[in-house]
Amino acid sequence: MPEYLFVYGSLLEKIGHPQHRVLTEQAEYLGRARITGRLYDLGEYPGLVISPETETRVWGELYRLRAPRFTLALLDHYEACPPSNNRYGEYRRRQAIVRLMPGGRLRTWVYVYQGPVRGLTPIHSGDYLRYLGRAI
């Protein structure tokens, strides 16, 4: 069964982070997608908090992973997500439902911020590229 990854921050193609190379080499880009949640500015990158009770959407890119275990291990290291995927890291990788653009739903992996959000700047548009002032 295929596995997927939703990215919304530093791993977006247009950000140009060197770690995006993992996705270009190990995954197939499927297009834009969105998830229900809230996006916060953490300084050098954003953090997603999944919040099903909100109407807020977070926009990103969806990828089909060719070698999920290998790719996710590399990205877990980059995201400082503990190997046991427990609650002690800044992020936790979990599965969630994303909506594909223009339509459809899919269960995918996503890195979710698990720190406190009090005092953080919310990214109201839910679009990190737009927040940074870059056109999509």
Residue, then its C-alpha position, 0 to 999 in steps of 0.5 A: m500500500p502506498e504511503y504519502l507525506f504532506v509538507y507545508g514549510s521548509l520542505l516545500e519546493k519553492i523554499g529551496h532548502p537542501q533537504h527538499r532533495v530527499l523528496t525529489e529523489q525519494a518521492e513523487y510530487l502529487g500536487r497541492a493539498r490542504i489540511t485542517g489546522r493552524l500554522y504558526d511562525l516558529g522563527e526559521y520555519p513554521g509549525l502545524v497544529i492539527s485542529p479539526e474543530t477549526e475552519t482554518r486550512v494549512w496549504g502544502e504539497l503532497y508526495r507519494l513515498r517510493a521507499p517510505r521507511f528510508t525516506l521517513a527515517l531521513l526526514d525524521h532526523y531532519e525534523a528532530c523527530p525522535p526515533s521512537n516518535n514519542r512526545y518529547g521532540e519539537y515535532r511528532r510524525r503522525q497520520a492525518i487526512v489531507r484534501l487534494m486539490p482539486g478534490g479527493r481525500l487521502r491519509t498521509w504522514v505529516y510532521v505536527y508541532q507539539g510545543p506551546v503556541r502561546g505567544l507565537t505568531p499565527i500564519h492566518s493564511g495557512d500558506y507559508l509561501r504566501y506568508l514569506g511573500r513568495a508567489i506560488 
